[in-house]
């Protein structure tokens, strides 16, 4: 199909090797080119076993001696344990035979090798950093984003030389971190910039702080990856008495980030360097300050110039007084909640129960993909002996007469169809769609709990009553003696943030500007431009186009087929994106309204499958919202736009929203499709 994600995605050139992001061992690759290790977001368990002893200058070979000693002692332990050894230990079976225990004279040199070496190889004593007891206030830096560099250069001359080695205050490092995208499927908020103003406890922050008077500077942002974490891009303190003030800075950072941002932890890099004593290490007082404030070693990182770093991490701990994380609001979310009641006995469900005309309350189209995937899973869960899986999946049997189409022109047409029977057949030949969740239940309470979990994020005042009414027919079918005894539940949700966006009027946030990644090569048969919008996830695209004012009302069961035709006729043309073809007459941005959609869908099980699976009346509810994320409190200001000269595409009337996922390219069907009407716009 023309709407292939490979045509829309852009190549992301990120300076990962120069970032302070952590390195996972399984992601690190050996290299001789000097590019360093690729840096990726870290998830999963961390290890507390590596400390300063893990880092040595390139000329150090002490680790070889220790390794040899441990291997030798393992042989002694093997003999003393009767021939049993823990997995992963090295055993020298030639040196020690079972039943023979070496003498004390023989083992003394080996055991001595385990003792710490004398001199510089001994672990230094723990450093206790004096705490000034001050309170650090975070005052937003009032500056435009293109002018903050001069303020930084004016301020940084007041910072002492010693902490620069471990904290790296350079503008090059800071600007690199700000401009670098965390990863192909990750996103980050705008950096927040704060001057630090120190007062005694109970004091208030001064009304004006600048580079000549600030006690410090703090720059951080929220990064969204497999987890949402806070990334510290810069922290520094002015003056020579910086060290006792570092604990106060870390307390202020913890309080502010955990109170306002939906982060589970905060990460900050410390850098190794040659110090006055000739050792390649961290500044011990800086590291001790972090540890005294409950920061812990997370993992190591490397840069392309050979610099080594240590990522320190502070986890959100409610038991330690940290507040619960606030909600992480996404720019766009859509959800489908589906219930398929069925009978597993000898009775047959009403064949007319699945007809679209029975859905009197339907306000939008059913999600064909969710329906087809749930029917496929339901069929595969049935015992083979009852033959129902072959009836629902026609390519396994000939009950529906469909296998005869495999060599006919009709089969070719069906292969690209968005109809539920065609999707069931095609899904049978591929792996499961992991984004769809499903569960078999048998009670009304289970259905209510499923709906609550699926739709909690979309609830608005007044929707509880409509949800109860929507579930009423399902409740009736599950009552004793009715047509259905069980319910197969399905759920699909997609949440995404724009790769780039700008709130139209922050004081009255109702519209958002989103750059166009690409336009369709042709104008759709509706006469409107088809705009492809990029998200932080390179696999997810949101596609929009306006419906003409005189467009006839489209029946709900036609929407997915209609969207499939439009996207096939209007594949993306990269030359019409926001960053290309400056002289093009195409709009460079789309202006979208904030909206909230909550509507029963016209769910329908095709008649042959309805009878084969003994299904009752399906129920489906579609929820979608487009929210507006305002710039964070400490974000730098942008220059006001000049008088609008470039064309924009503003969705002021009814428009179509399609969600496309790269993993479903072969199915050629949108993940979601919906029509947003003006009465869905949020005021």
N, C-alpha and C positions, 0 to 999 in steps of 0.2 A: 504494500500500500504506500501511497505517497507520504503519509504522515508517519514517517519513520523517525524515531528519536535521534538517530545518528545524523539526520539532516539539520536538526535544531540545536543539538548540543554544541557548545563551543569548547575549544581546547583550553584548559585551565593551566596556565603557567604559574605555579606557585613556587616561591623561593623557600621550599620546605627545608632544605638543607641548612638554611641560615636562620631558622626560627629557634625559639626556645621551647617548642613543643616536645613532649617526651618521646623516647624511643622504646618501642616494645622489642624484646629479644627476638620474637618470631618475625618481626618486620625489618630487622636490621640485616643488610646485605654487605658482604665483603666487597671492598673496592680498592683499586690501586690508582684510581684517577684523582684522588684527593677531594672528591665531592662530599665525603662524609656520609653518615647514615641518613636514610630517608626518615623524616620525622612525621609521625602520624599520631592522631589522638589516641590516648591510652584508655582502655577499659579493662575490667576484670580485676583480679587479685593483684596486690602489690607485694613485694618482698621487702622485709626489713633486714635481710642478711647482709646487704652491701652497704658499706660505710666508707669512710675515708681510706681504709685499707684497700678498697677496690680500685682506687685511682693512684697510679704512680706515674712518674715521668717516664717517657719512652725508654730511657736507658736502664731502668730498674729491672733487675732479674731476681729479686728476692722471692717472688712467688714460686719460681721453679724449685728452690730449695724446700719450701714448705710443702709443696705437692709431693715431692719425693719422700719426705719424712712421713707424711700421712699415709702414703701407700705402704711403706714399710711397717708402720704400726698396725695397719689393718691386718697384715699377715699374722701378727702376734695375737690380735683379738680373735682372729679366725680359729687359731689353735686352741685358745683358752675357752672358746664357746662351744667346743665339741664339733667343729666343722660347719657351724651355721654362721651365715653372714648376711647383713642387710643388703637388699638390692642396691646396686650402684656403687658398692665398695670395691676397691681394687685388692686382689688377693694374690700373693706370691706363693703359689703352692710348691714351688721348688725349694724355697727357703725354709718353709715350716711344714713338716709332715704331720698328718693327724696322729694324735697320741703322744707327740713330743712337744713339750713346753720348753722354750728357750730359757736359758739361765738368766739370772738378774744381770750378770755382766754383759750378756749379749743384747739385752733389751735396753740397758741404760742409755746408750747413745741415741737410740731411736726415740725413747721417751723424752730425752732432753731436747730433741729437735722440736717438740711441741711447745716448749717454753718460749715466751716472748723474747725476742732478741733485745740486746741492750742498746743503749744510745738512742739514736734518732728513730729506730724502728719501733720503739715502745709507743703505745697509744697515749697521747697527751692527756693530762687530767681535764676533767670537765670544767668549762669556763662558766662562771656566774656573772651575768651582766647586770650592772646596777640599773634600776628602773627609776626614771625621773618622776614618775607618778603624775605626769601632766595629762591633760585631755587634749587630743588633737581634733580640731574641727575641720571638716571638709568644705571648702568654699569653691564653688564652680569657677573655672577659668573663663572669664568673659572675653572671648576672642573669636574671630572668624577662623575657619579651618585653614585658610591659605595664609594666615598671619601669625599662627601660633609658634612657628619656628623661630622667629626673632625674639619672642618672649622667652622661649626655652633657652636660647643662647645667652640672654641677659641674666637669667636666673642661675644657670649651671656654673657660672664663674664663682658663685658663693659656696659651692659644695666642696668639701675636703677631698684630698687626693686619695687617701687610703681606701675608703669604701668603694671607690670606682672599680677596683679589680674584681670584687666579688659581685657587685650589683650592676655593673656595666651601665653607666649613665649616658652613653654616647647617643647623639641624635641619629646616627646611622642605624643603630640597633633598634631604636624606638620607631623610626619611620618605616623600617623594614617590617616590624611586627604589625604595625597599623595597616600597611598596605597588603599584607599577605593574607590570602584566603586560607582558612584552616584546612580545607580538604574538599574533595569533589562532592561529597554528600553532606558537608558540614556548613554551618553558617555562624556568623558572629554579629552582635549588635555593634553600634557605633561606639568608639572608645569614649570613655568619660574622663575628663581632665579636672583635677582639683588641686588648688593651692591648700597647703596645710597651715593652720593657725593654732599655736599652742597656748593654752591657758591653764590656770590652776583648776582643780575640780570645782564645778559650779559656775565657772566663768563662761561668758558668752563670746562668740566669734566676733571679730571686728567687722565693721560694715564694708571695709574695702581692703583687699589684699592684692598685691601685685608681685612681680618678679623681684623687686628690690626689698620687699618686706616679708615675703612668705617664709615660713619655717620649713617648708618642704614642698614636694610635688608628688602627686600620685596619679597614675594613668592605668586604667583597667577596663575590661569589657567582659561581657558574657559570651561564651562560645557554646554553640549547640552541636553536639556530636552524638555519640552513643549515650552520653550523659550531658547534662548542661553544667558547665563549670565556669568559674571565674578565672580569667587569665590576667595576671599582673604584668603589664607591659613596662612599667617604670615606677620605681619608688626611690626617693632620695630625701635627705635632710640637709638643710643649709647649716653652715658653721662648723666649728671644731668640736662642739659638744654633741655631736650627732648620735654617738653610741647609746647613752642613757635614754635618749628619746625614741630609739627604734622600737622598744616594746609598746610605747604609747601609739606609735604609728600603726603597728600591727593590730592593736585593739580597735582603733578607729576603722581600719580597713575591714575587719571581721564584722563589726557592728553594722556598718553601712551596707555591705554587700549582701549579708545574710538577711537583712531586714527588707531590702528592696528588690533583690534579684532572685529569680527562680533557680539558683545554682545549688548543687549538692556539695560542692567543695570549691576551694580556691587554690590555685597553683601559681607558684612564683619560682623563677630560675635563680640559682646561685652559681657563680662561675669560678672555676679553678684557675689559679695563676701562680707564678713564681713570687714568693714573698722574701722578705729581708733575710730570713734564716736559710734561704736556698731551697725550701721545700715547695713542691707543686701541690697546692691545697686550697681549700676555702679559707676565708677569714674566719677564725674560730669564734670571735665575738659576734660576728653577724650570724653565723650558724646557730650559736647558743641563744641569741635573741629569738630566733624563730622557734627553736625547740622549747624555750621557756613559755612561749605563747601557744603551745600544743600543736605546732606544725611538725610534720613527720616526713622523713625521706620517702619519696615516691618512686622516682626512677632517674636514670641518667640520660643525658642528651649530648649530641656532638654537633658542631657546625663545620662548614666547608673549609674554614681556615685552621681547623685543628683544635679549636677551643672546646674544652669539656665542661659540661655543666651538670648540676644536680637539681632536679625538680623537687621542691618542697610543697607539701599539700596540707591543707587544713580542711577537715571534713565538718559538715554541718552536724552538730550534736545538740539535740533538743534537751538532753539530760544535763548538758553543760550550760544551758540558758539560751541557746540559739533559738530564734523563732522558727515556726514552721515555714517551709518554702512557699512563697506566693505562687499563684497560678502562672504557668508559662503560656501566655496567649499567642496563638498562631495567627498568621495573617488570613489563611483560608483553611476551612475544615468542611468536610462533607462526610455523611454517615448514612448507611442503609441498614435498617433493622428489619429482618424478615422472619416471619413465622409460617411454617408449613405444617398444618395439622394433618394427621393421617391415622388410619386404622391398621393395626397389625393383626387383626383377627380375620374371620371369614367374611365379615360384612364388607360392603362396597360403599365408598363415599358417593355423594350425589354428583353425577357427571356434570350437572349444570352449575356446580358451585364455583368453578373456576372461570366462568365467563366474565369478560370485562364489564359487561353491562350490570353485573351484580355489585360492582364496586361503586355504589352511589356516592360515597364520600371521597372518591379519588380526586386528587388535585394535581398530581404530577405523574410522570412515567415511572414504571417499575424498573429497577436495575436488572437488565437482562443477564449480566455477568454473574451477579450474586445468585439469582434464581437458578441459572444453569449449573453453577458450581455446587450449590446445595443439593439439587436434584441428583447430580453425579455422585456426591458423597453418600447421600441417602441410599441410592441404588447399590453402591459397593458395600454398604454396611448390612445389606440383607443376605440371608442364607442363600447359597446358590441353589439349593434344592427347591425353593419355591418359585424359581424362574422369574421373579419380579425384577431382578437387576437386568436381565436380558430384555425385558419389556421396556424399561425406562431407558436403557442404553441400546438403541436399535442396532448399532453396529456389532453387538454381541449375538444378535438373533435376527429372525426374519418376521417377527410378529407384526411390525409396522410396514413391511414392504420397502423399507429404505435402502437395504443393501443393494437392491437391484439398480440404484441410482449411481453406484460408484463409477461406472464406466460411461455415464450418459452426460450430455451437456447440462442437464438439471443438477447433477452433482457438482459440476464446476461452479454453478451459480450459488449453490448452497454453501460451498466451501468458504465463501466470503460473506455469508449472510450473518446478520446480527440477531436472527431469531433464536429463541430459546432451544428448540430442537436441534438446530445446526450447531449451536454452541455446546450443547451437551455432547454431541458426537465428537466435536473437535477437542473438547476438554478431556475426553476419554483417552486421547492419544498423546497427552502431555502430562507433565507433573502437576500436582495440585497447586492452586493459587494460594500461596501462603498468607496473603493479605486478608483472606476471608476466614473468619472464625466461625465455628459451628458447634452445636451441642444438641443432644437428644434430651428432652425433658418430658414430664408427664403431669405437671400440675400448673394451675393458674399462677401460683406463687412463684414458681420457677420462671415462668414467662415474664411476670412483672419485674422480677429481679434482673432478667436479661435485658429488658427494655430500659430499666433504670441505668444499668452499667453502660449500655450503648449510647444513650441519649442524654446523659447527665450534663455534658458540656454544652448542650444546645438549649437547655431549658430557659425559658423566659417567663416573666409573670403572665399567668393565665393559661399556660399550655397544659397544666396538670389535668384539667377537666377534659380537654380535647384528647389527651392521651388515654384517659380512662374510657372515653367513648370509642376511641379507635380499637381498644382491646376488647370491647364488649362482645362482638361476634365470636371472637376466639374463646372467650370465657364460656359462652353458650355451647360451643362445640365440644368443649372438654368436660362438660357436665355428664354425669352418669347416664348412660342410655342414648347418648347422642352419637353423631357420626364419627368423631375422632377420639382416640384414646391417648395419643402422644403428639408431640410437636417437635419438628426439626427446626432449630433456631439457627439463623445465619446473621452475620454482621460483617460489614466492610467499612473501614474508616480511612480516610486520607487527610493528613494535615500537612500544610506546607507554608513556608515563609518566602516572600519575594526575594530574589537575589538582590534587587535594587528597588527602592521605592521612595516616595516622598509624600507626606501628608499634605493635601492641598491647602488647608487652612488649619493649623494646629489649634487655634483658639476655638474653632467650630469644626471638629474632625468628622466630616461626613463623606469626603471624597479622597481617593488616593491616586497618585500618578505612578504608573508602572512603565518602565521602558519596554519597547517592543523588541523581542528577540528576533522575530522574523514575521513577515506577512505571507499569506497564501499567494502562490504564483498567479492565481486568477481570482477575479472577484466572484464570490459565491453566487449561486443562482438566485439568491435573495437580493442581490445588488449591494451587499455590505462587504467590508473588508474583514478577512479572517486574520486575527492577531494571535501570535504564539508568544506567551509570556513565560519567562524563565523563573524558576524557583531555586532555593538554595540546594535542593536535591537535584542533581543533574539528570536523574531518571524521570522526573515529574515535570510536566508542562501543563499550564492552564491555557486553554484556547477559548477565545470569546469572539462573538460577532453579533451585530444588531439584527433584530427582526424588523422588516418593513412594517410601517403602521397599517398598511392594508393587507398584511399577510393573513390568509384564512386561518381560523383556529385549527390547530393541529391536534389530532386525537393522541391520547397518551401512548398508545401502543405503536405510534409511528415515530416517536422522537429519536430512538437509538438508530433506526434505519436512516432517518433523515440526517443525523449527525455523521453517520458513516459515509453517506454520499458526499456531504460537503467537504469533509476532510480528505476524501479520496480525490475530489475534483480540485482542491486547493491545498496542495502540499506546500510546506514552508519553502520560502525562497530566502536564503541567507543574505542576499544582496539588498534586501529591503529592511534589514534590522536597524535598530537605533544606532549602532556603531558603524553602519555601512551606508554607502550611497547618500552622501550628505545632500546631494542635489535632488534626491527623489522627492516626489510630491506626496509620498506616503507619510502618514503620521508617524512620529517618532515615539510617542507615548500614548498610552490608553489611560483615561480617567474613569475609575470604577467607583460606584457608590458602595457605601457600607450597607450590607443587607443581612437579613435573617430569614431563612426559609424553613418551615416546619409543616410538612404536608403528608397526608396519607397517599400512598402510591397505588397505581392500578395494577397490582400483582395478579398474575394469571398463570396457572399451570396449563400447558397445552393439553387438549382433550385426550389424546391417546395415552400420554403419560399420567394424566389425572386418574384415569380408570385403572391403569396398570399399578400405580402406586397407592391406590385407595386414599387419595388426598381429599381433604375438605377445603374450605375457602381459605386461601392464603391471605395473610395480612402483612403489609410492608409500610414502613414510615421512613421518609427521606428527610434528613435535616442537613442544613448547610448554613454557613455564615461566613461573611467577609468582615474581619475586624480591622481596626487601624491601630497600629503600634506607634505611639508618639515617641519622639526622640527621648532618650534617657536624660535624667536631670543634668548630668555633667557633660553632655555632648556639646561640641563646638558649634557655633552658629554658621550657617551658610549664607553666602552673599544673596541679597534679594535678586529674584529673576528680573531681567530686563523685560521690556514690553514683549508680550508673546508674539513671536514671528513664525515659529515652526508649527505645522499642523498637528493637532491632537485628535484623538478619537474618543469622544465622551459618550458613555453609555447612559443616556437620559431616558430611553424608552426600554421596552422589553428586549432582552438580549439572552443569547444562549451561552452557557458555561459548560465546557467539556474538560475533563481531567484525563490526561494521557500519561500512561506509565510505560517506560521503555521495556520492561519485562513482558509486556503483553503485545509487543509489536506484531508477533505472528498471528494473533487473533484479530487484529485490525478492528478492535472495538474499544470505545472509550471506557475508562474505568468508572466514570460518572458522566451523566449528561442531565442538564436541567435548564428550564427556562425561568429566568428571574424577571418578574414583573415589577412595575413601579410601586405597587402596594407592598412589595417585599422589602423596599428600601427602608433603612433605619434612619430615623430622624435624629 
